[in-house]
Amino acid sequence: MDRAIAHMDLDTFFVSCERLIDSRLNNRPVLIGGTSDRGVVASCSYEARKFGIHSAMPMKMARMLCPEAIVLRGNSGIYSKYSNLVTDIIKETVPLYEKTSVDEFYLDLTGMDRFFGCQQLASELRAKIIRESGLPISFGLSLNKTVSKIATGEAKPNNELNILRGTEKPFLAPLSVRKIPMIGDKSFRMLCDLGVKRIQSIQEMPVELMEKVFGKHGIVMWKKANGIDNSPVMQYSERKSISTERTFDKDTIDVQKLESIMIAMAENLVYQLRRGNKLTACVTVKLRYSDFQTFTLQQKIPYSAADHVLIPIVLDLFRKLYNRRVLVRLIGVRYSHLVEGAHQISLFEDENMLHLYKAMDRIREKYGDRAVMRASGMTAKSISRWNPFNGEPPPLLANRRR
């Protein structure tokens, strides 16, 4: 039986989520990522890409290429919400799927053509996702994961492409070797040194030559270029940890500022736990000094998703970890050993505290995960979603709810 593997990718996912919240971002160049000069672009709109901007580019360079771009820090709570919504839609339709990132999925539709036709099923699923989430999504369909992923890239934006059995090599041949998922900058430079820029050139090369130049990776590269990929779709399993990090615009030794931001990060992650109906049993704090020495410290705890339990632990770990009194470049928090469940109050806890959390979470659900936060974490509020050059949001979005 021929395999049928679909690859689905939400187009410019972070930007698309932001545009659902504020339609004034439509048709504007939008950058999402770290807003400082040290930050990088996590996502950018197609309007911004016309200026040569791409993901992982330094934000400073992106601003130089497109000064009129609207820069947003991003909102992990909103992105998680829409990612989970799309995941639930796929789960209801497809028996076997693999979620490889917040916005990317592989679907094993093998055998489904007996009942629906694989392309029809994938097209109907795509239409359902667009209808119920409001997000644009593209897919590629073929015999394997590699060809389907490349086909998705060719289908974008907001379209679909089916590569029929036997047409994999002709489809891949004229494309740049950069389209092969495993080829990064180093491999690309080596291929260019060999005069290889199109996938067809790899298809015509002896596999022995590829192995001689690139080792075992050369064999894999040659197979992918020829449309050969037998890797299975791995059943999706829930994530086992959540984390966040903050790299500072300028290295700091301000302990009050560090602790305030640590509180804000810890509080936001606890909210993410409760949103996902999760509990954590392990807290980890990360600290990187200006000399790039990095240290972590963790503590196992009874399962919890309560601010008053987790935030003091995060602060205690930070105070134990920060002992060099050297400028700090980065701090981070991670909750791991996650399981399904809700926080249970003990005999010594106030039930009103849980009612308070529920009220706060409802506000965050409606107005964003930064809409309400502890006063002790307010320093982090200044590190906002907006371009901080003049301390104010861009005029276009000045009245936007955060």
Helices and strands as residue ranges (DSSP letters): E 5-10, H 13-21, G 23-25, E 30-33, E 41-44, H 46-49, H 59-65, E 70-72, H 76-93, E 97-101, E 104-108, G 112-114, H 118-133, E 137-142, H 145-155, E 160-162, H 168-172, G 177-179, H 185-193, H 199-204, H 207-214, H 216-225, E 241-252, H 255-275, E 278-289, E 294-304, H 307-321, E 328-336, E 339-340, H 351-367, G 375-382, G 395-397
